[in-house]
Amino acid sequence: MSRITNEPAVVEFNKIVAGTQIHGEIETKGDIRIDGNVVGTLKVEGKLVLGVSGKIEGEVKCKNAEIMGIIEGEVKVSELLSLKATSTIKGDIITNKISIEPGANISGTINMDKDQNMGTTKLGPPTAKVEKEPLK
């Protein structure tokens, strides 16, 4: 008996090879591997793999990430961020879970908040509403 599904049988996979330079915004619903250079915003609904020769300059948003190269900019990962020994991140990290191998370089802050809203980033001190008591 066969089963009917709406899911594609093959998962979409993108690859940017070494020696390739891209300037601009990249959006993909599938996974992507980058071994070249990207300057701009990267939005990946699947997994990002940044190879040893790969470099990203700009904001990164993805579901999962395995980083072996260099990122200069804010990194937002909704599930697991895996930093390998050869990785370098110069910027703030917002993630649910993180794995860091000895040798990985991080210059920035790491925020791990399971209840975070990955769509927005708040800068500066938290704001609180203060209600004034009526004068008597």
PyMOL commands that place a pseudoatom at each C-alpha (Angstrom):
pseudoatom trace, name=CA, resn=MET, resi=1, chain=A, elem=C, hetatm=0, pos=[0.000, 0.000, 0.000]
pseudoatom trace, name=CA, resn=SER, resi=2, chain=A, elem=C, hetatm=0, pos=[1.445, 3.379, -0.938]
pseudoatom trace, name=CA, resn=ARG, resi=3, chain=A, elem=C, hetatm=0, pos=[1.416, 6.470, 1.200]
pseudoatom trace, name=CA, resn=ILE, resi=4, chain=A, elem=C, hetatm=0, pos=[0.556, 9.853, -0.252]
pseudoatom trace, name=CA, resn=THR, resi=5, chain=A, elem=C, hetatm=0, pos=[2.520, 12.841, 1.049]
pseudoatom trace, name=CA, resn=ASN, resi=6, chain=A, elem=C, hetatm=0, pos=[2.874, 16.456, 0.050]
pseudoatom trace, name=CA, resn=GLU, resi=7, chain=A, elem=C, hetatm=0, pos=[6.574, 16.514, 0.946]
pseudoatom trace, name=CA, resn=PRO, resi=8, chain=A, elem=C, hetatm=0, pos=[9.154, 16.411, -1.849]
pseudoatom trace, name=CA, resn=ALA, resi=9, chain=A, elem=C, hetatm=0, pos=[11.211, 13.219, -2.046]
pseudoatom trace, name=CA, resn=VAL, resi=10, chain=A, elem=C, hetatm=0, pos=[14.467, 15.123, -2.567]
pseudoatom trace, name=CA, resn=VAL, resi=11, chain=A, elem=C, hetatm=0, pos=[15.631, 17.832, -0.168]
pseudoatom trace, name=CA, resn=GLU, resi=12, chain=A, elem=C, hetatm=0, pos=[16.791, 21.026, -1.858]
pseudoatom trace, name=CA, resn=PHE, resi=13, chain=A, elem=C, hetatm=0, pos=[20.525, 21.683, -1.410]
pseudoatom trace, name=CA, resn=ASN, resi=14, chain=A, elem=C, hetatm=0, pos=[22.513, 24.727, -2.532]
pseudoatom trace, name=CA, resn=LYS, resi=15, chain=A, elem=C, hetatm=0, pos=[26.285, 25.093, -2.774]
pseudoatom trace, name=CA, resn=ILE, resi=16, chain=A, elem=C, hetatm=0, pos=[28.526, 28.133, -3.184]
pseudoatom trace, name=CA, resn=VAL, resi=17, chain=A, elem=C, hetatm=0, pos=[31.971, 26.854, -4.089]
pseudoatom trace, name=CA, resn=ALA, resi=18, chain=A, elem=C, hetatm=0, pos=[35.401, 28.268, -3.169]
pseudoatom trace, name=CA, resn=GLY, resi=19, chain=A, elem=C, hetatm=0, pos=[36.402, 31.215, -5.348]
pseudoatom trace, name=CA, resn=THR, resi=20, chain=A, elem=C, hetatm=0, pos=[32.793, 32.445, -5.686]
pseudoatom trace, name=CA, resn=GLN, resi=21, chain=A, elem=C, hetatm=0, pos=[31.854, 35.867, -4.304]
pseudoatom trace, name=CA, resn=ILE, resi=22, chain=A, elem=C, hetatm=0, pos=[28.254, 36.934, -3.813]
pseudoatom trace, name=CA, resn=HIS, resi=23, chain=A, elem=C, hetatm=0, pos=[27.101, 40.418, -2.782]
pseudoatom trace, name=CA, resn=GLY, resi=24, chain=A, elem=C, hetatm=0, pos=[23.466, 40.782, -1.735]
pseudoatom trace, name=CA, resn=GLU, resi=25, chain=A, elem=C, hetatm=0, pos=[20.717, 38.838, 0.003]
pseudoatom trace, name=CA, resn=ILE, resi=26, chain=A, elem=C, hetatm=0, pos=[20.390, 35.048, -0.173]
pseudoatom trace, name=CA, resn=GLU, resi=27, chain=A, elem=C, hetatm=0, pos=[17.167, 33.304, 0.876]
pseudoatom trace, name=CA, resn=THR, resi=28, chain=A, elem=C, hetatm=0, pos=[16.574, 29.552, 0.646]
pseudoatom trace, name=CA, resn=LYS, resi=29, chain=A, elem=C, hetatm=0, pos=[14.003, 27.108, 1.993]
pseudoatom trace, name=CA, resn=GLY, resi=30, chain=A, elem=C, hetatm=0, pos=[16.518, 24.261, 1.777]
pseudoatom trace, name=CA, resn=ASP, resi=31, chain=A, elem=C, hetatm=0, pos=[20.034, 23.666, 3.063]
pseudoatom trace, name=CA, resn=ILE, resi=32, chain=A, elem=C, hetatm=0, pos=[23.135, 25.511, 1.848]
pseudoatom trace, name=CA, resn=ARG, resi=33, chain=A, elem=C, hetatm=0, pos=[26.886, 24.938, 1.962]
pseudoatom trace, name=CA, resn=ILE, resi=34, chain=A, elem=C, hetatm=0, pos=[29.173, 27.941, 1.491]
pseudoatom trace, name=CA, resn=ASP, resi=35, chain=A, elem=C, hetatm=0, pos=[32.858, 27.557, 0.663]
pseudoatom trace, name=CA, resn=GLY, resi=36, chain=A, elem=C, hetatm=0, pos=[33.130, 30.956, -1.053]
pseudoatom trace, name=CA, resn=ASN, resi=37, chain=A, elem=C, hetatm=0, pos=[32.491, 34.522, 0.169]
pseudoatom trace, name=CA, resn=VAL, resi=38, chain=A, elem=C, hetatm=0, pos=[29.111, 36.118, 0.844]
pseudoatom trace, name=CA, resn=VAL, resi=39, chain=A, elem=C, hetatm=0, pos=[28.659, 39.807, 1.675]
pseudoatom trace, name=CA, resn=GLY, resi=40, chain=A, elem=C, hetatm=0, pos=[25.079, 40.521, 2.705]
pseudoatom trace, name=CA, resn=THR, resi=41, chain=A, elem=C, hetatm=0, pos=[22.140, 38.893, 4.454]
pseudoatom trace, name=CA, resn=LEU, resi=42, chain=A, elem=C, hetatm=0, pos=[21.671, 35.125, 4.536]
pseudoatom trace, name=CA, resn=LYS, resi=43, chain=A, elem=C, hetatm=0, pos=[18.274, 33.599, 5.448]
pseudoatom trace, name=CA, resn=VAL, resi=44, chain=A, elem=C, hetatm=0, pos=[18.188, 29.799, 5.468]
pseudoatom trace, name=CA, resn=GLU, resi=45, chain=A, elem=C, hetatm=0, pos=[15.122, 27.823, 6.533]
pseudoatom trace, name=CA, resn=GLY, resi=46, chain=A, elem=C, hetatm=0, pos=[17.233, 24.648, 6.696]
pseudoatom trace, name=CA, resn=LYS, resi=47, chain=A, elem=C, hetatm=0, pos=[20.869, 24.041, 7.666]
pseudoatom trace, name=CA, resn=LEU, resi=48, chain=A, elem=C, hetatm=0, pos=[23.811, 26.311, 6.886]
pseudoatom trace, name=CA, resn=VAL, resi=49, chain=A, elem=C, hetatm=0, pos=[27.229, 24.677, 6.513]
pseudoatom trace, name=CA, resn=LEU, resi=50, chain=A, elem=C, hetatm=0, pos=[30.104, 27.166, 6.269]
pseudoatom trace, name=CA, resn=GLY, resi=51, chain=A, elem=C, hetatm=0, pos=[33.256, 25.411, 5.065]
pseudoatom trace, name=CA, resn=VAL, resi=52, chain=A, elem=C, hetatm=0, pos=[36.805, 26.180, 6.220]
pseudoatom trace, name=CA, resn=SER, resi=53, chain=A, elem=C, hetatm=0, pos=[37.393, 28.460, 3.208]
pseudoatom trace, name=CA, resn=GLY, resi=54, chain=A, elem=C, hetatm=0, pos=[33.965, 30.117, 3.553]
pseudoatom trace, name=CA, resn=LYS, resi=55, chain=A, elem=C, hetatm=0, pos=[33.375, 33.646, 4.820]
pseudoatom trace, name=CA, resn=ILE, resi=56, chain=A, elem=C, hetatm=0, pos=[30.151, 35.556, 5.480]
pseudoatom trace, name=CA, resn=GLU, resi=57, chain=A, elem=C, hetatm=0, pos=[30.061, 39.310, 6.127]
pseudoatom trace, name=CA, resn=GLY, resi=58, chain=A, elem=C, hetatm=0, pos=[26.564, 40.244, 7.262]
pseudoatom trace, name=CA, resn=GLU, resi=59, chain=A, elem=C, hetatm=0, pos=[23.547, 38.967, 9.165]
pseudoatom trace, name=CA, resn=VAL, resi=60, chain=A, elem=C, hetatm=0, pos=[22.857, 35.214, 9.244]
pseudoatom trace, name=CA, resn=LYS, resi=61, chain=A, elem=C, hetatm=0, pos=[19.475, 33.657, 10.133]
pseudoatom trace, name=CA, resn=CYS, resi=62, chain=A, elem=C, hetatm=0, pos=[18.977, 29.903, 9.941]
pseudoatom trace, name=CA, resn=LYS, resi=63, chain=A, elem=C, hetatm=0, pos=[17.452, 26.846, 11.604]
pseudoatom trace, name=CA, resn=ASN, resi=64, chain=A, elem=C, hetatm=0, pos=[20.732, 24.946, 12.194]
pseudoatom trace, name=CA, resn=ALA, resi=65, chain=A, elem=C, hetatm=0, pos=[24.350, 25.834, 11.424]
pseudoatom trace, name=CA, resn=GLU, resi=66, chain=A, elem=C, hetatm=0, pos=[27.708, 24.072, 11.298]
pseudoatom trace, name=CA, resn=ILE, resi=67, chain=A, elem=C, hetatm=0, pos=[30.461, 26.682, 11.102]
pseudoatom trace, name=CA, resn=MET, resi=68, chain=A, elem=C, hetatm=0, pos=[34.061, 25.926, 10.098]
pseudoatom trace, name=CA, resn=GLY, resi=69, chain=A, elem=C, hetatm=0, pos=[34.853, 29.277, 8.434]
pseudoatom trace, name=CA, resn=ILE, resi=70, chain=A, elem=C, hetatm=0, pos=[34.504, 32.971, 9.318]
pseudoatom trace, name=CA, resn=ILE, resi=71, chain=A, elem=C, hetatm=0, pos=[31.380, 35.030, 10.039]
pseudoatom trace, name=CA, resn=GLU, resi=72, chain=A, elem=C, hetatm=0, pos=[31.523, 38.788, 10.622]
pseudoatom trace, name=CA, resn=GLY, resi=73, chain=A, elem=C, hetatm=0, pos=[28.056, 39.864, 11.727]
pseudoatom trace, name=CA, resn=GLU, resi=74, chain=A, elem=C, hetatm=0, pos=[25.092, 38.834, 13.848]
pseudoatom trace, name=CA, resn=VAL, resi=75, chain=A, elem=C, hetatm=0, pos=[24.198, 35.121, 13.859]
pseudoatom trace, name=CA, resn=LYS, resi=76, chain=A, elem=C, hetatm=0, pos=[20.659, 33.941, 14.723]
pseudoatom trace, name=CA, resn=VAL, resi=77, chain=A, elem=C, hetatm=0, pos=[20.105, 30.170, 14.869]
pseudoatom trace, name=CA, resn=SER, resi=78, chain=A, elem=C, hetatm=0, pos=[16.700, 28.904, 15.986]
pseudoatom trace, name=CA, resn=GLU, resi=79, chain=A, elem=C, hetatm=0, pos=[17.900, 25.390, 16.910]
pseudoatom trace, name=CA, resn=LEU, resi=80, chain=A, elem=C, hetatm=0, pos=[21.571, 24.219, 17.061]
pseudoatom trace, name=CA, resn=LEU, resi=81, chain=A, elem=C, hetatm=0, pos=[24.716, 26.216, 16.287]
pseudoatom trace, name=CA, resn=SER, resi=82, chain=A, elem=C, hetatm=0, pos=[27.833, 24.041, 16.004]
pseudoatom trace, name=CA, resn=LEU, resi=83, chain=A, elem=C, hetatm=0, pos=[31.170, 25.889, 16.017]
pseudoatom trace, name=CA, resn=LYS, resi=84, chain=A, elem=C, hetatm=0, pos=[34.092, 23.749, 14.856]
pseudoatom trace, name=CA, resn=ALA, resi=85, chain=A, elem=C, hetatm=0, pos=[37.734, 24.289, 15.900]
pseudoatom trace, name=CA, resn=THR, resi=86, chain=A, elem=C, hetatm=0, pos=[38.515, 26.278, 12.722]
pseudoatom trace, name=CA, resn=SER, resi=87, chain=A, elem=C, hetatm=0, pos=[35.563, 28.682, 13.102]
pseudoatom trace, name=CA, resn=THR, resi=88, chain=A, elem=C, hetatm=0, pos=[35.714, 32.410, 13.851]
pseudoatom trace, name=CA, resn=ILE, resi=89, chain=A, elem=C, hetatm=0, pos=[32.689, 34.550, 14.692]
pseudoatom trace, name=CA, resn=LYS, resi=90, chain=A, elem=C, hetatm=0, pos=[33.023, 38.307, 15.071]
pseudoatom trace, name=CA, resn=GLY, resi=91, chain=A, elem=C, hetatm=0, pos=[29.567, 39.400, 16.166]
pseudoatom trace, name=CA, resn=ASP, resi=92, chain=A, elem=C, hetatm=0, pos=[26.716, 38.569, 18.498]
pseudoatom trace, name=CA, resn=ILE, resi=93, chain=A, elem=C, hetatm=0, pos=[25.169, 35.097, 18.583]
pseudoatom trace, name=CA, resn=ILE, resi=94, chain=A, elem=C, hetatm=0, pos=[21.516, 34.364, 19.374]
pseudoatom trace, name=CA, resn=THR, resi=95, chain=A, elem=C, hetatm=0, pos=[20.707, 30.654, 19.504]
pseudoatom trace, name=CA, resn=ASN, resi=96, chain=A, elem=C, hetatm=0, pos=[18.717, 27.984, 21.302]
pseudoatom trace, name=CA, resn=LYS, resi=97, chain=A, elem=C, hetatm=0, pos=[21.597, 25.470, 21.635]
pseudoatom trace, name=CA, resn=ILE, resi=98, chain=A, elem=C, hetatm=0, pos=[25.331, 25.776, 20.976]
pseudoatom trace, name=CA, resn=SER, resi=99, chain=A, elem=C, hetatm=0, pos=[28.222, 23.357, 20.604]
pseudoatom trace, name=CA, resn=ILE, resi=100, chain=A, elem=C, hetatm=0, pos=[31.740, 24.834, 20.680]
pseudoatom trace, name=CA, resn=GLU, resi=101, chain=A, elem=C, hetatm=0, pos=[34.879, 22.818, 19.882]
pseudoatom trace, name=CA, resn=PRO, resi=102, chain=A, elem=C, hetatm=0, pos=[38.184, 23.841, 21.490]
pseudoatom trace, name=CA, resn=GLY, resi=103, chain=A, elem=C, hetatm=0, pos=[39.954, 26.279, 19.168]
pseudoatom trace, name=CA, resn=ALA, resi=104, chain=A, elem=C, hetatm=0, pos=[36.836, 28.104, 17.968]
pseudoatom trace, name=CA, resn=ASN, resi=105, chain=A, elem=C, hetatm=0, pos=[37.138, 31.912, 18.160]
pseudoatom trace, name=CA, resn=ILE, resi=106, chain=A, elem=C, hetatm=0, pos=[34.238, 34.116, 19.272]
pseudoatom trace, name=CA, resn=SER, resi=107, chain=A, elem=C, hetatm=0, pos=[34.321, 37.894, 19.595]
pseudoatom trace, name=CA, resn=GLY, resi=108, chain=A, elem=C, hetatm=0, pos=[30.874, 39.024, 20.718]
pseudoatom trace, name=CA, resn=THR, resi=109, chain=A, elem=C, hetatm=0, pos=[28.057, 37.982, 23.005]
pseudoatom trace, name=CA, resn=ILE, resi=110, chain=A, elem=C, hetatm=0, pos=[26.158, 34.705, 23.126]
pseudoatom trace, name=CA, resn=ASN, resi=111, chain=A, elem=C, hetatm=0, pos=[22.455, 34.812, 24.028]
pseudoatom trace, name=CA, resn=MET, resi=112, chain=A, elem=C, hetatm=0, pos=[20.747, 31.467, 24.624]
pseudoatom trace, name=CA, resn=ASP, resi=113, chain=A, elem=C, hetatm=0, pos=[17.070, 32.015, 25.322]
pseudoatom trace, name=CA, resn=LYS, resi=114, chain=A, elem=C, hetatm=0, pos=[14.614, 29.215, 24.543]
pseudoatom trace, name=CA, resn=ASP, resi=115, chain=A, elem=C, hetatm=0, pos=[11.688, 31.666, 24.587]
pseudoatom trace, name=CA, resn=GLN, resi=116, chain=A, elem=C, hetatm=0, pos=[13.358, 34.210, 22.329]
pseudoatom trace, name=CA, resn=ASN, resi=117, chain=A, elem=C, hetatm=0, pos=[11.707, 35.677, 19.287]
pseudoatom trace, name=CA, resn=MET, resi=118, chain=A, elem=C, hetatm=0, pos=[14.128, 34.919, 16.432]
pseudoatom trace, name=CA, resn=GLY, resi=119, chain=A, elem=C, hetatm=0, pos=[12.448, 37.490, 14.211]
pseudoatom trace, name=CA, resn=THR, resi=120, chain=A, elem=C, hetatm=0, pos=[13.478, 40.551, 16.184]
pseudoatom trace, name=CA, resn=THR, resi=121, chain=A, elem=C, hetatm=0, pos=[16.531, 41.683, 18.084]
pseudoatom trace, name=CA, resn=LYS, resi=122, chain=A, elem=C, hetatm=0, pos=[16.231, 44.218, 20.860]
pseudoatom trace, name=CA, resn=LEU, resi=123, chain=A, elem=C, hetatm=0, pos=[19.133, 46.596, 21.334]
pseudoatom trace, name=CA, resn=GLY, resi=124, chain=A, elem=C, hetatm=0, pos=[19.868, 48.596, 24.433]
pseudoatom trace, name=CA, resn=PRO, resi=125, chain=A, elem=C, hetatm=0, pos=[18.505, 48.208, 27.951]
pseudoatom trace, name=CA, resn=PRO, resi=126, chain=A, elem=C, hetatm=0, pos=[15.127, 46.546, 28.480]
pseudoatom trace, name=CA, resn=THR, resi=127, chain=A, elem=C, hetatm=0, pos=[12.241, 48.954, 28.721]
pseudoatom trace, name=CA, resn=ALA, resi=128, chain=A, elem=C, hetatm=0, pos=[9.550, 48.618, 31.354]
pseudoatom trace, name=CA, resn=LYS, resi=129, chain=A, elem=C, hetatm=0, pos=[6.206, 50.307, 31.560]
pseudoatom trace, name=CA, resn=VAL, resi=130, chain=A, elem=C, hetatm=0, pos=[5.848, 52.284, 34.743]
pseudoatom trace, name=CA, resn=GLU, resi=131, chain=A, elem=C, hetatm=0, pos=[2.364, 53.199, 35.813]
pseudoatom trace, name=CA, resn=LYS, resi=132, chain=A, elem=C, hetatm=0, pos=[2.070, 56.270, 37.971]
pseudoatom trace, name=CA, resn=GLU, resi=133, chain=A, elem=C, hetatm=0, pos=[-0.211, 56.247, 40.966]
pseudoatom trace, name=CA, resn=PRO, resi=134, chain=A, elem=C, hetatm=0, pos=[-2.914, 58.896, 40.820]
pseudoatom trace, name=CA, resn=LEU, resi=135, chain=A, elem=C, hetatm=0, pos=[-2.279, 61.947, 43.002]
pseudoatom trace, name=CA, resn=LYS, resi=136, chain=A, elem=C, hetatm=0, pos=[-4.494, 62.193, 46.083]
for i in range(1, 136): cmd.bond("trace and resi %d" % i, "trace and resi %d" % (i + 1))
show_as sticks, trace
zoom trace
